[in-house]
Amino acid sequence: MNELQRKDLQYIWHPCSQMKDYESFPPIVLERGEGPYLYDIEGRRYLDAVSSWWVNLFGHSNKRINKAIANQVDKLEHAIFANFSHKPAIELAERIVKLTPEGLNKVFFADNGSSAVEVALKLSFQYHQQMGKPKKIRYVAISEAYHGETLAALSVGDIDLYNEIYKPLLLNTFKAAGPNCYRCPYGEDRENCEGSCIEDMERIVSEHHEEITAVIIEPMIQGAAGMKIYPAIYLKKLRQLCNTYDIHLIADEIAVGFGRTGKMFACEHAQISPDIMCLSKGLTAGYMPLSLVLMTDTIYDAFYDDYVSLRAFMHSHSYTGNPIGCAIACESLNIFEDENVIDKNRITSQRIQERIRPLLDHPNVGEFRQLGMVGALELVKDKKTKEGFDWKQRVGYQIYQIALKHGVLLRPLGNVIYFMPPYVVDEKDIDFMVGTAEKAICEYLGR
Ligand SMILES: *Cc1c(COP(=O)(O)O)cnc(C)c1O
């Protein structure tokens, strides 16, 4: 352990970690980043195959974005956003409304993903309170959902690792059994799926719609659940269901927005518009915390009144609408336009798929699933029965450590090793990324 690592462990509590692990596996102290690579203080480099927790789009220390920051910081770094505004926020709001699915016409600013989810949940609840539906106080989420880690966000989450201990504090959310395509209980396959798994959602919504204000969902990919990809038909049916019963559909596109799934927004796969949409992570290309909550005019209008009525949304965050974050987001949208990013990513995605093929007959690779720029290998103990490894074995974590030694950052989700690289990876980077994953899997599990 070097001096910086020692000091780090003396003072810092790292996220989503058992700090005792750091005794044998101390933090890697980074110095700089360039393109898809991170460099530590000893000059070793790591390919950032998870986009630093799904945020980075165009590589680290991107020249265009760096310049946009420099330009903005010389003008205005931050200012109060109540009664005041600025060009970067106005430009961003206008462009985002034009880019997102039809009907999402108003933008509320927050400053990270979880707070965007809080805003969405509060908006839906308050809307129904103000519309004379005081009984609508409950949310519906699907199994293994993830929407962030503040208390309300955890309440609509269903991953025990994050939720379990807090359950006595959490809201009473309905949990519907969601899609589980690799182990589909209906025996459907992805290509000819009829979305039968909407059944449990239908049951809950039809029985309890009078109490339900909103359904929240991660469109197309349940990220934290292990990059669980599901067909668009589920979203189509869910949209219908919410319409039938006067329930808001909240699309949490925090992880999947900005091209990750091969479309600018994941809802486009199902050609649906949610009532509320949350955006963060890729919004600032991985540079700064910023989030947006988009909503329909119907929701916005229900809050529009004389001040004395107080049908206002009395919600704020100190760094709401930060101009530097907004300037970055605008430059990121410029890059999407100028560099034809969505089209180019199709080729990158194809390459990852081709490169992964030799690994598919490995006895512990249960499935490789992919949508756009997200690919995931689900490792199993038994390929035939699809029985997974015991989580206490920490198979993914062991493979992660081996891959790091070989220079690739592949931080897993349980027994799922996934690829979600910045969009700037080239052919060599992909070979290195997938080749190292293969090497690490075979080194740990044999071949
Ligand atoms: C990361 C994430 C969040 C939470 O965002 P934070 O900025 O980490 O609070 C919420 N929903 C989804 C789908 C996410 O992936």
The ligand as an ORCA input file, in Angstrom:
! r2SCAN-3c Opt
* xyz 0 1
  C     -28.003      5.280    -11.106
  C     -29.470      5.199    -11.163
  C     -30.276      5.969    -10.328
  C     -29.724      6.856     -9.246
  O     -28.927      7.884     -9.726
  P     -27.842      8.534     -8.727
  O     -27.315      9.717     -9.481
  O     -26.812      7.480     -8.493
  O     -28.560      8.909     -7.494
  C     -31.639      5.869    -10.478
  N     -32.185      5.050    -11.394
  C     -31.440      4.291    -12.220
  C     -32.110      3.432    -13.234
  C     -30.063      4.321    -12.115
  O     -29.327      3.527    -12.891
*
